[in-house]
Amino acid sequence: MRGEDWKEMEHLIDDTDNNFVQKLRQQYKGLKEEDVRLCMLVRLKMTNAIIANVFYIGESAVKKRKSVLKKTGFQITDPNISLEQVIENL
């Protein structure tokens, strides 16, 4: 996806989901742009396979990115809490 497409998706998500992306950026200022994009796709309940296609990576790489984001971006180490749960509760 091009940068313009991501911006459009961000606006659509914010318009329909109570400013999710804006709140995410404000609450977690240390997130990289790629992290925010991953969060947007997770918020849209996309599967690892679909996310892998969007980023042109393998499903195992998506799982790794989710794990790293959960631990470093959101600082959650509990193995019983998934990134999906974290994002759903934002």
LINCORSUL-V936617 format. One record per pair of residues at least 4 apart in sequence whose C-alpha atoms are under 8 Angstrom apart, sorted by sequence separation. I is the first residue (numbers start at 1). J is the second residue. If there is no record, write none. Layout:
BEGIN
{{I J} {I J}}
END
This chain:
BEGIN
{{1 5} {2 6} {3 7} {4 8} {5 9} {6 10} {7 11} {8 12} {9 13} {10 14} {11 15} {12 16} {13 17} {14 18} {15 19} {19 23} {20 24} {21 25} {22 26} {23 27} {24 28} {25 29} {31 35} {32 36} {33 37} {34 38} {35 39} {36 40} {37 41} {38 42} {39 43} {40 44} {41 45} {42 46} {46 50} {47 51} {48 52} {49 53} {50 54} {51 55} {52 56} {53 57} {57 61} {58 62} {59 63} {60 64} {61 65} {62 66} {63 67} {64 68} {65 69} {66 70} {67 71} {68 72} {69 73} {70 74} {71 75} {72 76} {81 85} {82 86} {83 87} {84 88} {85 89} {86 90} {1 6} {14 19} {24 29} {31 36} {41 46} {42 47} {46 51} {52 57} {53 58} {57 62} {68 73} {69 74} {70 75} {71 76} {76 81} {81 86} {13 19} {14 20} {25 31} {52 58} {70 76} {71 77} {13 20} {14 21} {52 59} {70 77} {13 21} {14 22} {51 59} {49 58} {52 61} {41 51} {49 59} {52 62} {10 21} {25 36} {48 59} {51 62} {24 36} {70 82} {38 51} {70 83} {48 62} {69 83} {21 36} {48 63} {67 83} {70 86} {66 83} {21 40} {13 40} {10 40} {6 37} {35 69} {43 84} {31 73} {42 84} {30 73} {43 87} {28 73} {42 87} {43 88} {28 74} {39 87} {1 54} {24 90} {20 90}}
END
